[in-house]
Amino acid sequence: MSTLTLTIARSMVRDAISEESTTILSDTELGNILNDGYKEVCILGLSYEATKTFDLVEGQHVYVIPETTQVSPIVNYIEIYGRGILEQFPTQLGHNGEVTSGKGVPIGWFQWGNLIVIDPPPNATYAGASYKTVTLYCSCYPAAICTTTFTSLPLEFQESVVEFGIAFSLFKLKRWGDAAVAYNKYIGNLQRKRFEYIEKLAEERTMTEIQHNTIRMMGE
Amino acid sequence: MAGTWPNLDGSDLLTRVRTYLNEYSAVYFADTDIYQWMAVGIKDISQKSLCVRRILSTQALRSTRTVATNVYKVYYVEYIPSSGRPIMLPKISPTEIGTRQLNGTLPQFWYEFGSTIGIEPTPDAIYDLKLYVADIPKLTITKQTSFSSGWTAGATGFVLGTSAVHTGAVTGSAQWDTHLVTATNYTITFSVTTCGTTGAVIPYIGITAGIEVTGIGEYAENILSAGTDPHLVLYANNTITIDNVNIYKEADISAAGDQTELEPIWQHLIVLYATFRGLQKDRKWGPAYMVESIYSGQLEYTKNLILDPKPDSYRNLVYY
């Protein structure tokens, strides 16, 4: 499918639920449902990946995640001037890493609501011009409501918005059993796509070597 | 949609519930019923997912072991020393009071009991704490990104523009002109972006004071508004700059313009919960519990995916 448009998505949903008339299910209602799905696929699929940045301040360890829509994205990874920082349990705060006068080289982070906590608080060097930029690798809400095109959504997740639309438009038609089946299909496919496209697993060193053992299929 | 994207306000949520219940205007399902179901749903979502996460500023007082809380759950307690590194205190059970080996008189452990937390050892002075909590869900009243309108500065000290900048030793005030509601729990969040060595700010609602803040950073405080003249007022001394004040009120969603503070990912679940209750009223218990099972399953799935911590380890950095 080429880039999904709202018009195409509505058409696909109407075909699936066999409801071409706008008398019972209006385009406005269907548009609302599809935009709700747009948001949900971006977050539950972690599919709209974007980076955000802010600057460290000497001695400050709690920062608001910068976000123009004033809702907080999901932070997956953090990089401080070219170095990945480990996500830690909140209980680790203050117990690891070396500090001088309560400040040091940031070695850990965690998210709490719309806040990022950096541990330990950065010293003058890491709050200085050469090091202070923090890059957040986030899964975000769509930048704007869809009126024509689902621009924030990667191509591989577009079908999930249509599946969401099918499942929840069936509520209006009181086809509860069909809605349950469609919902299970939606959430299962979304999870599968998230595993396939979003989960960032590093390859081990052995993947570059000739394997000691492989599983041979019968007939090979 | 009426809410500010990607949020859904009261009217947006009501519209979606009516879509799912297939009743365009109030005939069988009154608006008041739907708002009530949504209010209960917001609490149910917040209580089961513990999704309203804040870092609240508070203080342990001298000779008082316990600190009162008004939240669903305290997860962690951070001690903020006057100088040095903030540290998360290990959690103990009340059984362990007086049995742990202590190192000095500073706060070293904490426990939770009822609507309080306890500090071990009993504080011998006032100590600044931050509580990492799952809070009671509130309505968003305002998110102020500028002080240039809607605020009034006192006679001295504050200059109000995009930021509220205070200078001088004389205490100055900056008041948000809109009345709040009396005897109501509010959460106030704000940023301190610059602070001199003696700079300080205390938020008040009427005569009820919050916690004094004396350093740069992000702050959140729960304050019970006073019985008279409930205005939000920031009182400051010396050099300090405040930005981005947000105000949240503990109240049920009940009108078209009400905006829940729950993040958008939870807002569709509010619609599902209200739909479930509507179907119950309509005596369609099979479909009602089908919807409820979608609601419950997705609530748990979302909590596990985006709220539960997934810390890294050394293995994430080493090339094996």
Interface residues (C-beta under 8 A of the other chain):
Chain A: I24 E29 N32 I33 N35 D36 K39 E40 I43 L44 L46 V57 G59 Q60 H61 V62 Y63 V64 T69 Q70 V71 S72 I74 G84 L86 E87 Q88 F89 P90 T91 Q92 L93 G94 H95 V99 S101 G102 K103 G104 F110 W112 G113 L115 V117 P120 P121 Y141 P142 A144 I145 F168 F171 K172 L173 K174 W176 G177 A179 A180 Y183 I187 A202 E204 R205
Chain B: M1 T4 W5 P6 N7 D12 T15 R16 T19 Y20 N22 V52 R53 R54 I55 Y75 Y76 E78 P81 S83 G84 R85 P86 I87 M88 P90 Y132 K143 S191 G215 I216 G217 E218 N244 E263 P264 I265 H268 T275 G286 P287 M290 V291 I294 G297 Q298 Y301 T302 L305 I306 P309 K310 P311 D312 S313 N316 L317 Y319 Y320
